[in-house]
Amino acid sequence: MHILQNLVFVGAAAQVFGIYLYIKDIFYGQTKPNLATWTLWFVAPMVATAAALSKGVRWSVLPLFLAGLGPFVVIVASIFNKKSYWRLRKVDYICAALSVAALLLWVATKDANLAIIFALLSDGLAGLPTVIKSYHYPETETTLTYQLGIFSAVLSFFAIKQWVFAAYSLPIYLILMNGSLTASAFFGKRKITKHII
């Protein structure tokens, strides 16, 4: 393994640390995850990981696998802390239904590249309620977790051996989703600050 490819492990460690920070804030009652989002964030990355592995992608898929494992731990932590509850709204259920539909399309196709597209679409639809929540209630999110997710995804590019869709689509998507969550919370905080001043 080339030395630059080892950077994927640094990125994975950063991602694990980000999830740790998120869970810590759940237990302190500061972070209130949207469980519809986090449940689907667990499922979709695992589907995309399986599809990428079936196409021969190896270490560059580690950040995506952790993107699915982290939400599982967040779900478990949220169950144990009732102060972390976030009330689901109609948009959450609509996005969840569309997300599940995208996953079902993957099952129907049996094609790895289409599976990745549908898994990423599913993940994005699942994340939309949290992007919206991050803007309106930025104090309910731990944005450092998402910033570390960007860092991790960028480092995964160093592990790519073959520049094929299955290898590069996943890190690009994670950069875009984590960037959207970070930006949403940032602009939400600015909006709140403007109303206070």
C-alpha positions in Angstrom: 0.0 0.0 0.0 1.4 3.4 -1.0 2.1 5.8 1.9 -0.5 8.3 0.6 -3.1 5.6 0.7 -2.6 5.3 4.4 -4.1 8.8 4.7 -7.5 7.0 4.4 -6.9 5.7 8.0 -6.2 9.2 9.2 -9.5 10.3 7.7 -11.3 7.3 9.2 -9.9 8.2 12.6 -11.2 11.8 12.1 -14.6 10.5 11.2 -14.8 8.3 14.3 -13.7 11.2 16.4 -16.5 13.3 14.8 -19.1 10.7 15.7 -17.7 10.6 19.3 -18.2 14.4 19.6 -21.7 14.0 18.2 -22.6 11.3 20.7 -21.0 13.2 23.6 -23.3 16.2 22.7 -26.3 13.9 22.5 -25.6 12.8 26.1 -25.2 16.4 27.2 -28.6 17.2 25.6 -27.1 19.7 23.2 -27.4 17.7 20.0 -30.9 16.4 18.9 -30.5 14.1 15.9 -33.4 13.6 13.5 -33.8 9.8 13.9 -35.5 9.5 10.4 -32.3 10.9 8.9 -29.9 8.9 11.0 -31.7 5.6 10.5 -31.6 6.0 6.7 -28.0 7.3 7.0 -27.2 3.9 8.5 -28.9 1.9 5.7 -27.9 3.8 2.6 -24.2 3.9 3.1 -24.2 0.2 3.9 -25.9 -0.5 0.6 -23.4 1.7 -1.3 -20.5 0.1 0.6 -21.7 -3.4 -0.5 -22.1 -2.2 -4.1 -18.6 -0.6 -4.2 -17.0 -3.7 -2.7 -18.7 -5.8 -5.3 -17.1 -3.6 -8.0 -13.6 -4.1 -6.5 -13.2 -0.9 -4.5 -11.3 -1.5 -1.3 -9.8 0.9 1.2 -11.3 4.1 -0.4 -14.7 2.8 0.7 -13.8 2.9 4.4 -15.1 6.4 5.0 -18.4 5.4 3.5 -18.6 2.3 5.7 -18.0 4.5 8.7 -20.6 6.9 7.4 -23.1 4.0 8.0 -21.6 2.7 11.2 -21.6 6.1 12.9 -25.3 6.7 12.4 -26.0 3.3 14.0 -24.1 4.4 17.1 -26.0 7.7 17.1 -29.3 5.9 16.9 -28.4 3.8 19.9 -27.2 6.8 21.9 -30.4 8.7 21.1 -32.5 5.9 22.4 -30.8 6.1 25.7 -31.1 9.9 26.1 -34.7 11.1 25.9 -33.4 14.8 25.9 -32.0 14.2 22.5 -35.5 13.7 20.9 -36.3 15.6 17.8 -40.0 15.7 16.8 -40.4 14.5 13.2 -42.4 16.6 10.8 -44.2 15.9 7.5 -41.1 16.7 5.5 -39.2 14.1 7.4 -41.6 11.4 6.5 -41.8 12.4 2.9 -38.0 12.4 2.6 -37.8 9.0 4.4 -40.4 7.5 2.0 -38.5 8.8 -1.0 -35.3 7.5 0.5 -36.7 4.1 0.9 -38.1 4.2 -2.6 -34.6 4.9 -3.9 -33.2 1.9 -2.0 -36.0 -0.3 -3.4 -34.9 0.8 -6.9 -31.5 -0.5 -6.2 -32.9 -3.9 -5.3 -34.7 -3.9 -8.6 -31.7 -3.0 -10.7 -29.0 -5.4 -9.4 -26.4 -3.2 -11.1 -23.6 -1.9 -8.8 -23.2 1.6 -10.4 -27.0 2.1 -10.3 -27.0 0.9 -6.7 -24.5 3.5 -5.8 -26.6 6.2 -7.5 -29.8 5.1 -5.8 -28.0 4.7 -2.5 -26.5 8.2 -2.7 -29.9 9.6 -3.7 -31.5 7.8 -0.8 -28.8 9.1 1.6 -29.3 12.7 0.2 -33.0 12.5 0.6 -32.6 11.2 4.1 -30.2 14.0 5.0 -32.5 16.8 3.6 -34.5 17.1 6.8 -31.3 17.5 8.9 -30.0 20.1 6.4 -33.3 22.1 6.9 -33.2 21.5 10.7 -29.5 22.7 10.8 -30.5 26.0 9.3 -33.5 26.6 11.5 -32.1 25.2 14.7 -28.3 25.2 14.3 -27.8 24.8 18.0 -29.2 21.2 17.8 -26.3 20.0 15.6 -22.6 19.3 16.2 -21.1 20.8 13.0 -17.6 19.8 13.8 -18.7 16.2 13.1 -19.7 17.2 9.6 -16.5 19.2 9.1 -14.5 16.1 10.1 -16.6 14.1 7.6 -15.4 16.5 4.8 -11.8 16.0 5.9 -12.2 12.2 5.9 -13.8 12.1 2.5 -11.0 14.3 1.0 -8.4 12.0 2.4 -10.1 9.0 0.8 -9.1 10.2 -2.6 -5.5 9.2 -1.8 -6.6 5.6 -1.5 -8.3 5.4 -5.0 -6.3 3.1 -7.3 -8.8 3.1 -10.2 -10.6 6.3 -11.1 -14.0 4.7 -11.7 -17.4 5.9 -10.7 -17.6 3.4 -7.8 -14.4 4.8 -6.3 -14.8 8.5 -6.6 -18.6 9.1 -6.4 -18.7 8.2 -2.7 -16.2 10.7 -1.4 -17.5 13.4 -3.7 -21.0 12.8 -2.3 -19.8 12.8 1.3 -18.0 16.1 0.7 -21.2 17.6 -0.7 -23.5 16.3 2.0 -21.2 17.3 4.9 -20.6 20.6 3.3 -24.3 21.2 3.0 -24.9 20.4 6.7 -22.0 22.6 7.7 -23.1 25.5 5.5 -26.7 25.2 6.6 -25.8 25.4 10.3 -23.3 28.3 9.6 -25.9 30.4 7.8 -28.6 29.5 10.4 -26.3 30.8 13.1 -25.7 34.0 11.1 -29.5 34.4 10.7 -30.0 34.1 14.4 -27.2 36.5 15.2 -28.7 39.1 12.8 -32.0 38.9 14.6 -30.4 39.3 18.0 -28.3 42.4 16.9 
